[in-house]
Amino acid sequence: MAERAAGPSRPRDKGKRSGQSAQDANPAAAAGTAGSPGPDGRSQSHDGEPARKRKRRRRHRSASAAGAAPVAVKDGNAETGARSPPPVHPAVSPKATKKRHRARNRRGPQGRPLAQGAPSPSGPAPATVRAPAVAPEPYRRPSDDGVTRQPAVAGAGLADLELYAALDLGTNNCRLLIAQPTRPGQFRVVDAFSRIVRLGEGLAASGRLSEEAMNRATEALKICAAKLAGRDIRRMRLIATEACRQAENGAEFLARVTAETGLTLEIIDRETEARLAVSGCASLVGRDARSVVLFDIGGGSSEIAVIRIADSRSSRLANHITHWTSLPVGVVTLSERHGGRDVTPDIFEAMIGEVAEMLEKSDCPAILAHGGAEDFHLIGTSGTVTTLAGVHLDLPRYDRRKVDGLWLSDDEVSAMQAKLLSWDYSGRAANPCIGPDRADLVLAGCAILEAIRRRWPATRMRVADRGLREGLLTDMMADDGVWRRNRPRRPLRANER
């Protein structure tokens, strides 16, 4: 190897660096000796080195030059002598070069990278463009009402899935949710609407819905009807809760709603309301939880469900409900009885005592955590709980993404209740997470929450900015089988179209 370094290899290397071939650099050494056989019959170079080693050394030196040597362009079997610009590929090691050559032998000529400026037999190579995959036309079945409905298929794109709608007309709010099913157990919200209507205002004293309250609710429902009419809804469910259940003119009001908006609402019972609240919050139950108390503090009633989870958890959390109760008290009714603007600590304790008496009469048992702090927790789904979470986070404006699913410790809940109790009405109204619409209701909700916490002490509570609408959507999608794989979906009944 030392002799070759000092011998005739220098002129060849020099010639390659200067842009010449090996034959041009040293024609005397190249003539007649490059292909002469050696003692063992192998072809040897002029210095006695096997041709294979010489070629390997040459590849290594050309790779080390990093593109300094020009590339001769070949036309068929004849060498034209034209020099192309340096190759566009970076220098690689000899081992990588051998791998690339082996891989090149397994692919067609179109897979070979061409040097920049090298002519192509067919001109410049166009960019490879893949034709988009065209999905076959999905099956469409006409329904009895003449409207063609496209069934949702598991794994289909969002644009191919149909819409579901859920409306909840409560004592204090009117809420609408339109969603698309996505991954199993989940959906994407397409449109939403929420407005405080206070339908149950004055209901506790008179037993009837007032004209002003019905007008406010009807105007909100007209907006919901316009949103529903502008979309192709496969299935919807519109419900009314405590205010329409208690009012003497509840059925009369719903008939007026149908005449003025075209929406037909159903009044659900309290057990159904409790189960829907549980279905809407199923994904917020801790993995290690064995027992959960879920409560929904409404405007005219408060639903509470005791949930015990065995070793095998059902896909529907509502199947694990062991006890439930519905208290005929909510933030609107409690604040009207005790006053919601100027709440002193004594008034606050009186509110707690009234709710505690109702809980004592219920058949919901107390739950003690047996496996530690992770074994049992509370889930609260109501405006009261989400307001406490927003105040705790000190949000400049309410943000559902930061509130929904938030964990609050027992000390944090107590601190937020004490803070709200220390504020007067104007201070509560000035908070961006409360506002003037809830300033006279939030302390009544805190009193109901405190009674629940005293009944079922827990080290932590999870906040849920979800409820009946999410439960309605989850149940409808599960019943239709939109999350099942390779299974036909349940056809619509006549009253569901």
Residue, then its C-alpha position, 0 to 999 in steps of 0.5 A: m500500500a505504501e508503494r502504491a501511494a508513492g508510485p504511479s497512483r499520484p498522476r491518476d489522482k492528480g488527473k482526476r482532480s484536474g478534470q481528466s480521466a485515468q487514461d488521459a492522466n497517464p496513458a503509458a501506465a494504462a495501456g495494455t496493463a489494466g486488464s492483464p491477468g495475474p498469477d492467480g488468474r485474476s485481472q490486475s492493475h499495473d501495480g499488481e493490485p486486484a481490480r476489485k480493490r482498485k475500484r473500491r479505492r476509486r469509489h472511496r476517493s471519489a466520495s471523499a472529493a464530495g462531488a469535485a469530479p465531473v460525471a461523464v454522460k453515457d449515451g447507450n454504450a458510447e461515452t460522449g465525453a460531455r461533463s455534467p454538473p456535480p451530482v446533487h446527492p451528498a457524499v456517502s461512505p463506501k458501505a452505503t454506496k454498495k447498499r444503494h447499488r444493490a437496491r438500485n438493481r431491484r428497481g426500474p430505471q425510473g427509480r434511479p436519481l438522475a444527475q442535475g443537467a443530465p438529459s433524459p430520453s423523454g425530456p424533463a421528468p414530471a413530478t409524481v402526482r398521486a391520484p386521489a382515492v375515490a371512495p365508492e358512493p355510499y348506500r343511501r336509503p330513503s326514509d318514510d318521510g321522503v328525505t334521503r338519509q345517509p347512514a353513518v359508518a364507523g371510520a368514515g370521515l366527519a363530512d360523511l357522518e350525520l348530525y344529532a341534536a339535543l335541546d334542554l329547556g330547564t328552569n333557568n337556561c335554554r340550551l341546544l347542541i348539534a354534534q357529529p359522532t367521531r371516535p367511539g364514545q365521542f362526538r364533535v360539536v358543530d353548533a351550540f346555543s345557550r341563553i338564560v331565560r329563567l322560565g321558572e321565575g315566580l313558579a314557587a309562589s304562583g305555581r304557574l309560568s309567568e307570561e314574561a318568562m314564557n315569552r323569553a323562553t319562546e324567543a330563545l326556542k325560535i333561535c334554536a328552531a332556526k338553527l335546526a332547520g338550517r341543517d340536515i339532522r338525522r335524529m333529535r331529542l328536545i326535552a323540558t325539565e322541572a319548570c314544565r313538570q311543576a307548572e300548572n300551565g306547563a303543557e299549555f306552554l309547550a303547545r304554544v311552543t309547537a305552534e310558534t316554533g314548530l318544535t315538539l318538546e317532551i317533559i321527562d321525569r326526574e329519574t330520566e333526568a338523573r340518568l342523562a346527567v350521568s351519561g353525559c359525564a361518564s368520561l370524567v369518572g376517575r380510573d381508580a374510582r370505585s364509588v362516585v356521587l354525581f350531582d346536577i344543581g339545576g334551576g328548579s331541582s337538583e339530581i343526585a346519583v350514587i354510582r358504584i363501579a364493580d371490577s367490570r365497568s359497563s360502557r354505559l355508566a348509568n348502568h352502575i347507578t345504585h341510588w338516585t334522588s331528585l330534590p325539589v330545590g334549585v338555585v332559582t327556587l332557593s334564592e327566591r325563598h331566602g334572597g339571593r342579592d344580600v346573603t349573610p352567613d346566617i342566611f347561607e347556613a339556613m339555605i344549607g340546612e333546608v337542603a340537608e333536611m331534604l337529603e336526610k329524607s332521601d334514600c341515598p346512602a352515605i359512601l365511605a372511601h375504602g381504598g384511599a383518596e382515589d377510591f371515591h370522588l364527587i362530580g358536579t355538573s352545574g353552573t354553580v360548580t363551573t363558576l367556582a372553577g372559573v373563579h378559582l382559576d382567576l379567568p379573565r373570561y369564562d373558558r370551557r376548555k380550561v374548566d371542563g374536567l378540572w379537579l378541585s380539592d376539598d380545601e379549594v372548594s371551601a376557599m372559593q365558597a368563602k370568597l364568594l360569600s365575602w363579596d357583595y352583589s356588585g362584586r359578584a356581578a363584576n366577576p367575568c365568570i359570574g356576571p349580573d345574570r348569575a350574581d343572585l343565584v350563585l350563593a344559593g348553588c353554593a349552599i346546595l353544594e355545601a349540603i352535598r359535601r357534608r352528606w358525602p365528604a370527599t377529598r376532591m371534586r371534578v368539574a363538568d361543563r356538560g350535562l343533559r345535552e351530552g347525555l342525550l347525544t351519547d344515548m342517541m348515538a349509542d342506540d343507533g350504533v354509530w360507534r360499532r364496527n361492521r354492524p348495521r345501524r338501528p333504523l329510525r322509528a316513526n316517532e324519531r324521524 
